[in-house]
Amino acid sequence: MGDEPREVELDDDERRMLTRWAVACAERALPVFEAVAPADGRPREAVGQARAYALGERRTRRLRTAAWAATAAGREVGDPAAEAAARAAVAAAGMPYIHAIATPHQVRHVHGPALSLALAREAAAGGDPAVGEEEVRWAVDRAPAGLREVVRRFPAGDLGGRTRQSLLRRLVDAGLRD
């Protein structure tokens, strides 16, 4: 019984706040996708649907459908930077559905928009790690206090690993928990 994850408090206003931040991250990443696939509006539509939720609309099938379409756009684009940018849009569209369960998996969803932004812009800059780290700082600096409070309710879990993605995830998590 003690191994079961507990629930955390997470209300719709907090989901909207998380989504507003996720939208800001995704909007910053969108130009990376659109530089490679200017005619593909699926990631932008996902961000637009997430923004609508953040501004007070209900979660709808349109939001979920837009997220799935942006996922497909990322798979189809054939460019690592653009794929990461599409994942930022997917992360924004998925934020309204974050579960109030105290697991490391859920906090990884909160990291997703900033992590994908950093990976997209870093890859677009030829793999320059300074660019990815600057994007993490940009995202963390724009995180409202309430978002930091939400992140602290979730366990960090194992953020280890030697991949670039793991390093950036640790930077995002540390920045949001400070």
Steps between C-alpha positions, in 0.01 A plus 500: 500500500786740573636449147193644333543855368311760693293771345616860501278802498469627146200702394388630164638849566842345556468292183419821312805672651722205403351510153565875457868438576508198271346709221771766543770232467332341197449834325871567534573161340246523216725700262745209505229266372359752254843570348509137389129444429338839441181354354435265793281679751438205731740601779374861490140373521591292807650807666190701409273240656717495814485881516121489478490267799746719691272797441195324640355263241420144598713203407349372180546229244645771273787549745578129515467462122736795444756342734489171308535687170805690629648167612461370144653819359806451719541140387462595134721808480832315474704764682610460865465869586156527341392174664597637843308821425191295415543315831490838678161562337381154602618562856304825513186330369543217748548722806124537566490124554778470759394267779503594867702192589829542686726311262821601323322421173258788552770756575674393179190625321552838663864501383396407145435841343825654629702190424366477144557872447863463609557193285340663195693825517827322587465265202407792273822671613709207385502325837643794695448405868512866608184561299311217671610614842397859422155377395465315829586825682247686285225253588587481869514880525144518364360236731254660738537436871189282493659271243804456722266415788327236288832343395608474864190291577624229264801278569793557267575132456808379319617776267831326443650391178777630283299612201469863404127473562562374856737787573252758373216335693706525820559871428128558446405312816762674716400839364132441566562368852721794608 
